[in-house]
Amino acid sequence: MAVDLRQFAGGRVSDRRWWLQDPGKSHHALVGVAAFLAERSRSRHEMDRRHLRLYGGAEYFGLFPGSYSRVLPTDLRVAWNVVQACSDTYVAKMVRSTPAPMFLTSGADYDVRRKAEKLNKFGKGCLHQSNAYRIAPTIERDAAIFGTGCLHVYSDAETGRIRSERVYPWEILVDDVEAMYGEPRQLIRRKFIDRGVLAELYGAGDSEEAAERRRAIERAPEPSRELTGRDTLSDQVEVWEAWHLRSSQSAQDGRHVIAVQGATLFDEPWERDRFPFAFRRYVDPVVGFWGIGISERLTGIQLEINKLLMRIQRAHHLLGRPIVVLDETSGIPKTHITNEVAAVLVSSHPGDPIKVHAPPTMPPDVYSHLMTLRAQAFEEVGVSALDSSARKPAGLNSGASIREYSDIGSERFLLQGKRREEWFLDVVRLCLDEARELDGFSVDVPGRSTKERIDWSSVSLEDDAYFLQCYPAALLPSQPSGRVEKVQELIATGMIPREQALELLDIPDLDESRGRLLAGQDAARSQIASILDGMPAPVPEALDDLRAILQLGQATYLQERTAGAPEERLEALRQYLMLAADMMRPPAAETVPEAAPIPGAPAGPEMMTA
């Protein structure tokens, strides 16, 4: 890119402040600032490439479109990739449970509290709609490899849905000086987009502005050969998307710009106080913005293991064969010595017998040092070699002992687990930011058998009306045997009624039967929730699960009465429960009147009394 980088390092400050430029002209300063930050980030990008090589076990030439696919062919070296083993094991431990965001209120009125309860479902639906749950394991792996994983949350105006996208860490550019405390004021993303796709996104329409953007996209130069390689069939454009946070609540310097070299494609004020990115760091840095990953912590151990394996392999190639010593006076021809098993050698001359020497190829200390390094790598990360090979220690057979072993192993990742929960909370906050700006936005919340649609207008709350907290979505063991055993323990101790046992057994083979058996409870919950939301109270039917209505309804009534629910909704819930209770009462036995005696008929036998 033909940009004089010196003007951004030592020139006027006004030349670098792209967010203060006139609308539609920010690209002049933005492209230069982005090129300057990209040049300053070369050393960090080289570290990312090294960490990718350590995890992937291949020699990558670069990280950009024209170089990432050019890798050296796999050679014949023996590999023992502890970086990949530790990273994959760590990711598997992290994604065993999925955190569930919870919107909590303190001292709020009834309507706000009801909205916060529905926000719990709304937030879960946003995570599903944006595919955050599906992309989360990949982000976790990026954090383990590169130290920092990144998810971009945005809204699709054409479909009215919230989307999310994985972002490579080398696509993000921040000023290291500005990001010393971990909170930069400006952030730039660098991305390569097909020229035709870019023209459809920002050049569609018949207006003069759209035509000018189309012409600017057609004139935009291709990225440098350093980024795209020499031979390519694609026609991509290097695009820069930048955000600047406003300096205060009343400041007007918040800006969001999308530009290519020579033109500004999109320009709007940015009034949010955060970037639309959720960053997941394996370990928070002591200073700066970028996290520290497993690859960086195990680089020295992995390189030493690679060096030892090369020496061992070469030693086995040169010395790993037995040596046969044959006395010339023995009378045995060399041609009689073959590689056949149990060959019989016959000699008619006296002499020394044949001696076979098998010298050691490497000293035992070398192998011991190799195993020590491997064990040290797993201890450094906090996982065990048994976990990496999906094995459990000998003797751990009961569900209780396995859970205790899992709890001990999870203590090592307590901080990482907290960071992962905070990452999910950040994603939910970003989804709510997008929902506020989409007209008529709604989200589908998946259920056991059906899905519920919730409109943003029915749960809209300001950020200061609640606080977010994360809870694990699954406290039970992941294995079916352990889950069944734990549920049995809960029933035996009286912590849950027997009717809820099937609801807790989240086993795929039972989904169909569980959905049918719990249909009554689901219908009762839906009807009770509609009453609390102010809808007209439904009339119970004879085919409803009246027992579930009374059990859930009584518990909900007591809870809502204590929480100060409006009297009219409590009265509607009471009437609903009384109707269900009346339907459960058996019908009164009909009284048959005693027939009058017939005149002249003989009297019946008198009852004998004791």
Residue pairs with C-beta under 8 A, 6 or more apart in sequence:
1 31
1 35
1 224
1 238
1 261
3 31
3 32
3 35
3 36
4 32
5 32
5 35
5 36
5 39
7 15
7 32
8 15
8 16
8 32
8 33
8 36
9 36
14 20
15 29
15 32
16 29
16 33
17 29
18 26
18 28
18 29
18 30
18 33
18 242
18 244
18 255
18 257
19 26
19 186
19 242
19 244
19 253
19 254
19 255
19 257
20 253
21 28
21 29
23 267
24 264
24 267
25 264
26 242
26 255
26 257
26 259
26 264
26 267
27 257
27 259
27 260
27 261
27 262
27 263
27 264
30 188
30 240
30 242
30 257
30 259
30 264
31 240
31 259
31 260
31 261
33 188
34 173
34 188
34 190
34 240
34 242
37 173
37 174
37 175
37 188
38 173
38 190
40 176
41 170
41 173
44 170
44 290
45 63
45 170
47 296
48 63
48 146
48 169
48 170
49 60
49 62
49 63
50 295
50 299
51 145
51 146
51 147
51 293
51 295
51 296
51 299
52 60
52 63
52 145
52 146
53 59
53 60
54 81
54 83
54 295
54 298
54 299
54 302
55 81
55 83
55 84
55 87
55 145
55 295
56 84
57 74
57 79
57 81
57 84
58 71
58 72
58 74
59 71
59 72
60 67
60 68
60 70
60 71
61 67
61 68
61 70
61 71
62 68
62 70
63 168
63 170
64 192
64 226
64 227
64 228
65 192
65 223
65 227
65 228
65 229
65 232
65 234
65 236
66 225
66 226
66 227
66 228
66 229
66 230
66 232
67 227
67 229
70 229
77 306
77 309
77 310
77 313
78 309
78 310
78 312
78 313
79 306
79 309
80 305
80 306
80 309
80 370
80 374
81 302
82 298
82 301
82 302
82 305
82 373
82 374
82 377
82 378
83 294
83 295
83 298
83 302
83 377
85 378
85 388
86 294
86 298
86 377
86 378
86 380
86 381
86 383
86 388
87 141
87 144
87 145
87 294
87 295
88 141
88 388
89 381
89 383
89 387
89 388
90 144
90 294
90 381
90 382
90 383
90 413
90 416
91 137
91 140
91 141
91 144
92 387
93 383
93 387
93 409
93 410
93 413
94 140
94 413
94 416
94 417
94 420
95 136
95 137
95 140
96 478
97 472
97 473
97 474
97 475
97 478
98 133
98 136
98 472
98 473
98 474
99 420
99 421
99 424
99 470
99 471
99 472
99 473
100 120
100 124
100 470
100 471
100 472
100 473
101 120
101 123
101 124
101 127
101 424
101 425
101 428
101 468
101 469
101 470
102 120
102 468
102 469
102 470
102 471
103 116
103 117
103 119
103 120
103 123
103 461
103 466
103 467
103 468
104 116
104 466
104 467
104 468
104 469
105 112
105 113
105 116
105 465
105 466
105 467
106 467
108 116
108 465
108 466
109 564
110 563
110 564
110 565
110 566
112 461
112 465
112 466
113 563
114 532
114 533
115 458
115 459
115 460
115 461
116 461
116 465
116 466
118 454
118 458
118 459
119 459
119 461
119 466
121 445
121 452
121 454
122 443
122 445
122 454
122 456
122 459
123 428
123 431
123 432
124 445
125 443
125 444
125 445
125 446
125 454
126 132
126 162
126 428
126 431
126 432
126 435
126 443
127 133
127 424
127 427
127 428
127 431
128 444
128 445
128 446
129 161
129 162
129 443
129 444
130 153
130 162
130 163
130 164
130 427
130 431
131 163
131 164
132 151
132 153
132 164
132 424
132 427
132 431
135 151
135 164
135 165
135 166
136 424
138 149
138 166
139 149
139 150
139 151
139 166
139 280
139 423
140 149
140 280
140 420
141 149
142 148
142 149
142 150
142 166
142 168
142 169
142 280
143 149
143 280
143 281
143 282
143 291
143 293
144 282
144 293
144 294
144 295
145 293
145 294
145 295
146 169
146 293
146 295
147 169
147 281
147 282
147 283
147 285
147 290
147 291
147 292
147 293
147 295
147 296
148 169
148 279
148 280
148 281
148 282
148 290
148 291
148 293
149 166
149 169
149 279
149 280
149 281
150 166
150 167
150 168
150 169
150 171
150 172
150 277
150 278
150 279
150 280
151 164
151 165
151 166
151 167
151 277
151 278
151 280
151 427
152 164
152 165
152 166
152 167
152 189
152 276
152 277
153 162
153 163
153 164
153 276
153 277
153 278
153 427
153 430
153 431
153 433
153 434
154 162
154 163
154 164
154 165
154 276
154 434
155 161
155 162
155 163
155 434
155 437
155 438
156 162
156 163
157 438
160 438
160 439
160 440
160 441
162 431
162 434
162 435
162 438
162 441
162 443
164 427
167 189
167 277
169 290
171 189
171 190
171 191
172 187
172 188
172 189
172 277
173 187
173 188
173 189
173 190
174 184
174 186
174 187
174 188
174 289
175 184
175 186
176 288
176 289
178 184
178 185
178 186
179 288
179 289
180 287
180 288
182 284
182 285
182 288
182 289
184 289
185 244
185 245
185 247
186 242
186 243
186 244
186 245
187 242
187 243
187 275
187 277
188 240
188 241
188 242
188 243
189 240
189 241
189 242
190 238
190 239
190 240
191 238
191 239
191 241
192 223
192 227
192 228
192 236
192 237
192 238
192 239
193 236
193 237
193 239
194 234
194 235
194 236
194 237
195 217
195 218
195 220
195 235
195 236
195 237
196 235
198 217
198 237
198 239
198 260
198 265
199 213
199 214
199 217
199 218
202 210
202 213
202 217
202 258
202 265
202 266
203 210
203 211
203 213
203 214
203 217
204 210
212 263
213 263
213 265
216 260
216 262
216 263
216 265
217 237
217 260
217 263
217 265
219 262
219 263
220 237
220 238
220 260
220 261
220 262
220 263
221 261
221 262
222 228
222 235
222 236
222 237
223 236
223 237
223 238
227 238
228 234
228 236
237 260
238 260
238 261
239 258
239 259
239 260
239 265
240 258
240 259
240 260
241 256
241 257
241 258
241 259
242 255
242 256
242 257
242 258
242 259
243 255
243 256
243 270
243 275
243 276
244 253
244 254
244 255
244 256
244 270
245 254
245 270
245 272
245 273
245 274
245 275
246 252
246 253
246 254
246 270
246 271
246 273
247 253
252 269
254 269
254 270
254 271
254 272
255 267
255 268
255 269
255 270
256 266
256 267
256 268
256 269
256 270
257 264
257 266
257 267
258 264
258 265
258 266
258 267
259 265
272 433
274 429
274 430
274 433
276 430
276 433
276 434
277 430
278 423
278 426
278 427
278 430
279 291
279 423
279 426
280 419
280 420
280 423
281 290
281 291
281 292
281 419
282 291
282 292
282 293
282 294
282 416
283 291
283 292
283 293
284 291
284 419
285 291
285 292
294 381
297 380
297 381
298 377
298 380
298 381
301 373
301 376
301 377
301 380
302 377
304 373
305 370
305 373
305 374
305 377
308 366
308 369
308 370
308 373
309 370
311 362
311 366
312 361
312 362
312 366
312 367
312 370
315 361
315 362
316 361
316 362
319 359
319 361
320 361
322 356
322 357
322 358
323 356
323 357
323 358
323 359
324 337
324 354
324 355
324 356
324 357
325 354
325 355
325 356
325 357
326 332
326 334
326 337
326 354
327 351
327 352
327 353
327 354
328 351
329 349
329 350
329 351
329 352
330 347
330 349
330 351
330 352
330 353
330 354
331 347
331 348
331 349
331 351
332 345
332 347
332 354
336 343
336 345
336 346
337 343
337 345
337 354
345 354
374 385
375 385
378 384
378 385
378 388
382 412
382 413
383 409
383 412
384 409
386 392
386 393
387 409
392 402
392 405
393 405
395 401
396 402
396 405
398 485
399 477
399 481
399 482
399 485
399 486
400 485
402 477
402 479
402 482
403 477
403 482
403 486
406 477
410 417
421 470
422 470
424 470
425 468
425 469
425 470
428 468
429 468
435 441
435 443
435 456
436 456
436 460
438 456
440 455
440 456
440 457
441 455
441 456
442 453
442 454
442 455
442 456
443 453
443 454
443 456
444 451
444 452
444 453
445 451
445 452
445 453
445 454
447 522
448 511
448 514
448 515
448 518
448 522
449 515
449 519
449 522
474 506
476 482
476 483
476 486
476 487
476 504
476 506
477 483
477 485
477 486
480 507
483 504
483 505
483 506
483 507
484 505
487 496
487 501
487 504
487 505
488 501
490 496
490 501
490 504
491 497
491 498
491 501
496 504
499 521
499 548
499 551
502 510
502 514
502 517
502 518
503 514
503 518
503 521
505 514
519 545
520 544
520 545
520 548
521 545
521 548
521 552
523 544
523 545
524 544
524 545
524 548
524 549
524 552
524 553
525 552
527 538
527 549
527 576
528 549
528 552
528 553
528 556
528 573
528 576
530 538
531 537
531 538
531 569
531 572
531 573
531 576
532 556
532 560
532 565
532 569
532 573
534 569
536 572
537 572
537 573
537 575
537 576
538 576
539 579
540 546
540 549
540 576
540 579
540 580
540 583
542 583
544 580
546 580
546 581
546 583
546 584
547 584
549 576
549 577
549 580
550 577
550 580
550 581
550 584
553 573
553 576
553 577
553 580
554 577
556 573
557 570
557 573
557 574
557 577
560 569
560 570
560 573
561 570
597 603
